[in-house]
Amino acid sequence: MHNQYTDLLVNLPEVNVQQIVEIDEQTIHIQVVPKSRKQACAICRSDRSVIRKGSNQTRKIRHADAFGKIVYLLAPAIRLFCKSCHAGFVWRYSFVGPGKRYSTASEQQAIHTASVSTVKQSAEIHRMPASTLQIKHQRWLSVESERLRQLAWKEAASSRHLVLGIDDFAIRKGHTYNTGIHNLRGETLLDILPGRKLEELRDYAHKHPEFLALRPKAVVMDLAPYYHAWIQECFPDALRVADRFHVTRYVIDALQAVRKDVQGSLSARARANLKAKHRLLNPQAASLPPEKQQELQEILSYSSLLQQVHAWKEALGEWYDGAPDAKVAAIWFDRWLGQGEHFQHPAVATCIKTMRNWRTEIVNYHSCRWTNAAVEGRNNRMKAFQRRHYFTRNRERYVQGLLVECNRERFGT
C-alpha cells in the first residue's frame, strides 16, 4: 500500500517509499529505497567507477512519530564498490548517521520535547530509552548553547547603542545567587555569573576579556552597591541607570509601612477591610478597573496620611512617565523628595534617604529610558527551568540550558 501522501509523511527527498509493510496499534513500518542508482566514493568523490555489489541486511531506522505511532523506516544497506579506488563502502543516508538507529528528524523531535519539559518526560512520550535521549540531548545542548552564545555576543559586540541589564536571581533564596548579564536592546541573555559579590564579579571580568571589550551606552541595574562599583570599574563611560521597578519598590514598601501603622488605629471592621485590600495600594490607580478604583478610594478614606503618601507614590509614576528630559526630571525629582519630607514618618524618611543617595542613577533613567522589566520576566523563566530540571547540579549543563531557554526564541533552534 503506497501513494504520494506516504512520501509526504516520510518527508525524505532522497528516498522513495516502496510500501507500508506493517501497521499495528503502536508502530508503522515503511520500506524505502534510494532514488539514485549510485553514490559518490568517499575517497575520489566521484560516482563514475562506482558499482553496486548486492546489499547487506535491511537497516531498521526509527523516524519521527506520526499519528501517535512509532514510525520505522526499512532501508536497504546497499554495498558499493569503487573500481578506481578499489574501496568498498555501504550506502550513506543523509537523514541518519552511519550505524545509527535514530533518524535526525526523530532525534530533533524528541530533543525539542525535552527542551520544554524534561528528558524523562520526553522519553516517555516518544517511547525511547531515557539514557539514550539523555546522551543525545546533552550533545545537542552543548552545540546549540554555544551557537546561541556566539550569536548573542556577536550582536552585543557590534551594537553601537548597547544597553546592558544586570540582575541577580536566586538558586537557593537567602543563600546562593547567580547574576545574569542581558542585552536589553537585543533581548538576549549573554551569560550567567556564579554569585553576586563584588569579588566574584571582578573575577568574572578578569577571566572574560570579551565582556570588558563591550562598549555599552548604559547599564541598568538595581540599587545594589556592588553592581554599581563593578560597572564603574569595567565601563567608566557608561551611564548607570537605577531600574525603575526597584526604585518604585522602595516607595511601595514605605507606603505599606504607613498602612500598617494606620491599620492599628482603625476599628476592627475598617482594619480587616484595609488588610484584605492592601495590595490595591501597589499598582498605579489608573491601571485598576473601575470597581477596584472604588475599593481603593474606600480604604484611602480611612486615613488622611495614608491618602497623602499614596498620592506621593502616584506622583513618582507620573514623574517617570511625564518628565521630558533629564534636566527637568532632576528639578521635579527634588521637588518630589521635598514633598515626602513633610510626612514625618520613619519609613518615608528612610525611603527618601535612599532616593537621595541614588539620585543621579535614578534621574539617569530620563537619559536612557530602559528598564529591567524584560530581565525580570527572563528571571522567572530561569526559575521555572530550575524547578523543571530539579536544580541541575552540573554547572556547565545548567548554564547551557539557561542560554538555550532564554535565547532560542530570539535566534531560533
Stockholm file with secondary structure:
# STOCKHOLM 1.0

chainA/1-413         MHNQYTDLLVNLPEVNVQQIVEIDEQTIHIQVVPKSRKQACAICRSDRSVIRKGSNQTRKIRHADAFGKIVYLLAPAIRLFCKSCHAGFVWRYSFVGPGKRYSTASEQQAIHTASVSTVKQSAEIHRMPASTLQIKHQRWLSVESERLRQLAWKEAASSRHLVLGIDDFAIRKGHTYNTGIHNLRGETLLDILPGRKLEELRDYAHKHPEFLALRPKAVVMDLAPYYHAWIQECFPDALRVADRFHVTRYVIDALQAVRKDVQGSLSARARANLKAKHRLLNPQAASLPPEKQQELQEILSYSSLLQQVHAWKEALGEWYDGAPDAKVAAIWFDRWLGQGEHFQHPAVATCIKTMRNWRTEIVNYHSCRWTNAAVEGRNNRMKAFQRRHYFTRNRERYVQGLLVECNRERFGT
#=GR chainA/1-413 SS CCCHHHHHHHCCTTEEEEEEEEECSSEEEEEEEESSSCCCCTTTCCCTTEEEEEECSCEEEEEEEETTEEEEEEECCEEEEETTTTEEEECCCTTSCTTCSBCHHHHHHHHHHHHHSCHHHHHHHHTSCHHHHHHHHHHHHHHHHHHHHHHHHHHHHHCTTCEEEEEEEEEETTTEEEEEEEETTTTEEEEEEECCSHHHHHHHHHHCHHHHTCCCSEEEECSCHHHHHHHHHHCTTSEEEECHHHHHHHHHHHHHHHHHHHHTTSCHHHHHHHHHTGGGGSSCGGGSCHHHHHHHHHHHTTCHHHHHHHHHHHHHHHHHHHCCSHHHHHHHHHHHHHHHHTTCCHHHHHHHHHHHHTHHHHHGGGTSCCCSHHHHHHHHHHHHHHHHTTCCSCHHHHHHHHHHHHHHHHHCC
#=GC SS_cons         CCCHHHHHHHCCTTEEEEEEEEECSSEEEEEEEESSSCCCCTTTCCCTTEEEEEECSCEEEEEEEETTEEEEEEECCEEEEETTTTEEEECCCTTSCTTCSBCHHHHHHHHHHHHHSCHHHHHHHHTSCHHHHHHHHHHHHHHHHHHHHHHHHHHHHHCTTCEEEEEEEEEETTTEEEEEEEETTTTEEEEEEECCSHHHHHHHHHHCHHHHTCCCSEEEECSCHHHHHHHHHHCTTSEEEECHHHHHHHHHHHHHHHHHHHHTTSCHHHHHHHHHTGGGGSSCGGGSCHHHHHHHHHHHTTCHHHHHHHHHHHHHHHHHHHCCSHHHHHHHHHHHHHHHHTTCCHHHHHHHHHHHHTHHHHHGGGTSCCCSHHHHHHHHHHHHHHHHTTCCSCHHHHHHHHHHHHHHHHHCC
//
